[in-house]
């Protein structure tokens, strides 16, 4: 699968050859994420073959181990957490369960997490993205 990036003001749109390869982020802006052409206006968790449309978190400061447990239920090899409009790291105690399981985790702003998720997913990696809006 290949995709092209096109920037329109602060909005980011993606186009790819096929959406049959799993859940692909096709657009992102500060108030919505579009996956396979369907727009979502709330935080969510996405993987190649799974989507949880209702990740009940409004900001990275509210991240709890329960939020992390939902992401871990996808059984990923790598986790991306999109922290909203800016990169913010939560307390290590909140995501220690990821590290204890030997799973890679990276925090980045949500736009960067969307781009990184698409790249890693297109490479066949078992990646899960928790994306906070």
C-alpha positions in Angstrom: 0.0 0.0 0.0 1.3 3.5 -0.8 -0.1 6.8 0.2 0.6 10.5 -0.6 0.5 13.4 1.9 -1.2 16.6 1.0 -1.4 19.6 3.4 -4.3 22.0 3.3 -3.8 24.8 5.8 -3.8 23.0 9.2 -5.7 20.0 7.9 -4.0 16.9 6.8 -5.4 14.6 4.2 -4.1 11.2 3.1 -4.8 9.3 0.0 -3.8 5.6 -0.5 -4.2 3.0 -3.1 -6.5 0.7 -1.2 -8.6 0.7 2.0 -9.0 -3.1 1.8 -5.8 -3.5 3.7 -7.2 -2.6 7.1 -8.0 0.6 9.0 -6.2 3.5 7.4 -6.2 7.1 8.6 -7.4 9.0 5.5 -7.5 12.5 7.1 -6.8 14.3 10.4 -7.4 17.8 11.8 -7.5 19.2 15.3 -11.2 18.1 15.8 -11.5 14.9 13.8 -9.9 11.8 12.5 -11.1 10.1 9.3 -10.6 6.4 9.0 -11.3 4.6 5.7 -13.5 7.6 4.8 -15.5 7.7 8.0 -15.1 10.8 10.2 -14.7 10.5 14.0 -14.8 13.5 16.4 -13.8 11.6 19.6 -10.7 9.9 20.8 -10.2 6.4 19.5 -7.9 3.4 19.3 -7.1 1.9 15.9 -5.1 -1.1 14.7 -4.9 -2.8 11.3 -8.0 -5.0 11.9 -9.6 -3.4 15.0 -11.2 -0.1 15.8 -12.5 1.2 19.1 -14.4 4.3 18.3 -15.0 5.3 21.9 -11.7 5.7 23.8 -13.1 7.7 26.7 -10.3 10.2 27.2 -10.4 14.0 26.5 -6.7 14.9 27.2 -3.4 13.2 27.9 -3.5 14.6 31.5 -6.5 12.2 32.1 -4.7 9.1 30.9 -5.0 6.2 33.4 -3.8 2.6 33.4 -7.4 1.6 32.4 -7.0 3.6 29.2 -3.7 1.7 28.6 -5.4 -1.6 29.3 -7.8 -1.0 26.5 -4.9 -0.3 24.1 -3.1 -3.4 25.4 -6.2 -5.6 24.7 -5.3 -5.1 21.0 -2.2 -7.2 21.6 0.3 -4.9 19.7 4.0 -5.1 19.2 4.2 -1.3 19.2 1.9 1.4 20.7 1.6 5.0 19.5 -0.2 7.5 21.8 -1.3 10.7 20.1 -1.4 13.2 22.9 -3.5 15.9 21.2 -2.3 19.1 19.6 1.1 19.0 21.4 3.4 16.4 22.7 2.9 15.8 26.4 4.3 12.8 28.4 2.2 11.2 31.1 3.7 10.0 34.3 5.6 6.7 33.9 3.3 5.0 36.4 0.4 5.4 34.0 2.0 3.4 31.2 4.4 1.2 33.1 2.3 -1.9 32.2 3.3 -1.4 28.5 7.0 -1.4 29.4 6.6 -4.4 31.8 5.2 -6.4 28.9 8.2 -5.5 26.6 6.0 -3.6 24.2 7.4 -0.5 22.4 5.6 2.7 23.2 6.0 6.2 21.7 4.2 9.4 22.6 3.7 12.2 20.0 1.2 14.8 19.0 -1.9 13.3 17.4 -1.0 14.4 13.9 2.4 12.8 14.0 0.8 9.6 15.5 -1.6 9.5 12.6 1.2 9.7 10.0 3.4 7.3 11.9 0.6 4.7 12.3 -0.1 4.7 8.5 3.6 4.3 7.7 4.1 1.4 10.2 0.8 -0.3 9.3 1.7 -0.1 5.6 5.0 -1.9 6.4 3.0 -4.7 8.0 3.9 -3.8 11.6 1.5 -4.8 14.4 0.9 -1.3 15.6 -1.9 0.2 17.6 -2.6 3.9 17.9 -4.4 5.5 20.8 -5.4 8.9 19.4 -6.6 11.7 21.6 -8.6 14.5 20.1 
